[in-house]
């Protein structure tokens, strides 16, 4: 299920209305295109500069030229993350040679105080993530909280220390524009794959 990010509802509404104004009504007697309209352009994706599972600095700008799927997870999650990550691995495998070349995945921990680069790497390997095109990131708690909020992610810690968080998967196009977000962990993987490939083909 696609969802507009909470901080960009007004922008999305404007983009959607503008897009609707530009779509011509097809002639009932003429041929009609079966191609879906392009995904809306919400605005610049929130930038980041964090540390990878290999201990290396990674910026969103470093991935310019590729379509990037950005998610927020943490390794001790027992609710949504163990559903989302395997689904992404399945889509990763179905993307074939496009994965890593024109499409990249980024998973950012919401629990940076426990999720060291080494632990994130073990998590990635346990799920079968292809680290040739998938990066797992951590940073300071302040950086992570600020970035999560800018991507529209809610998270809080309960009395037991477990994190309660919303789940949005954000697609960023080759130019660094936020195009769509998927709500939750059980969205349609085929729609996700199609949207990734569609954005990868844009010029």
Secondary structure as the mmCIF struct_conf table of DSSP 4:
data_model
#
loop_
_struct_conf.conf_type_id
_struct_conf.id
_struct_conf.beg_label_comp_id
_struct_conf.beg_label_asym_id
_struct_conf.beg_label_seq_id
_struct_conf.end_label_comp_id
_struct_conf.end_label_asym_id
_struct_conf.end_label_seq_id
STRN STRN1 UNK A 2 UNK A 3
HELX_RH_3T_P HELX_RH_3T_P1 UNK A 6 UNK A 8
HELX_RH_AL_P HELX_RH_AL_P1 UNK A 9 UNK A 22
BEND BEND1 UNK A 23 UNK A 23
HELX_LH_PP_P HELX_LH_PP_P1 UNK A 24 UNK A 27
TURN_TY1_P TURN_TY1_P1 UNK A 28 UNK A 29
BEND BEND2 UNK A 30 UNK A 30
HELX_LH_PP_P HELX_LH_PP_P2 UNK A 35 UNK A 40
STRN STRN2 UNK A 43 UNK A 44
HELX_LH_PP_P HELX_LH_PP_P3 UNK A 45 UNK A 47
STRN STRN3 UNK A 49 UNK A 52
TURN_TY1_P TURN_TY1_P2 UNK A 53 UNK A 54
BEND BEND3 UNK A 55 UNK A 55
STRN STRN4 UNK A 57 UNK A 59
HELX_RH_3T_P HELX_RH_3T_P2 UNK A 60 UNK A 63
TURN_TY1_P TURN_TY1_P3 UNK A 64 UNK A 65
BEND BEND4 UNK A 66 UNK A 66
STRN STRN5 UNK A 67 UNK A 73
TURN_TY1_P TURN_TY1_P4 UNK A 75 UNK A 76
BEND BEND5 UNK A 79 UNK A 80
HELX_RH_AL_P HELX_RH_AL_P2 UNK A 81 UNK A 94
TURN_TY1_P TURN_TY1_P5 UNK A 95 UNK A 95
HELX_RH_3T_P HELX_RH_3T_P3 UNK A 96 UNK A 98
STRN STRN6 UNK A 99 UNK A 99
TURN_TY1_P TURN_TY1_P6 UNK A 100 UNK A 102
STRN STRN7 UNK A 103 UNK A 109
BEND BEND6 UNK A 110 UNK A 110
TURN_TY1_P TURN_TY1_P7 UNK A 112 UNK A 114
HELX_RH_AL_P HELX_RH_AL_P3 UNK A 117 UNK A 127
TURN_TY1_P TURN_TY1_P8 UNK A 128 UNK A 128
TURN_TY1_P TURN_TY1_P9 UNK A 131 UNK A 133
STRN STRN8 UNK A 134 UNK A 138
HELX_RH_AL_P HELX_RH_AL_P4 UNK A 141 UNK A 150
TURN_TY1_P TURN_TY1_P10 UNK A 151 UNK A 152
STRN STRN9 UNK A 155 UNK A 157
TURN_TY1_P TURN_TY1_P11 UNK A 159 UNK A 160
BEND BEND7 UNK A 161 UNK A 161
HELX_LH_PP_P HELX_LH_PP_P4 UNK A 162 UNK A 162
STRN STRN10 UNK A 163 UNK A 165
STRN STRN11 UNK A 168 UNK A 172
TURN_TY1_P TURN_TY1_P12 UNK A 174 UNK A 175
BEND BEND8 UNK A 176 UNK A 176
STRN STRN12 UNK A 177 UNK A 183
BEND BEND9 UNK A 184 UNK A 185
BEND BEND10 UNK A 187 UNK A 187
HELX_RH_AL_P HELX_RH_AL_P5 UNK A 189 UNK A 201
#
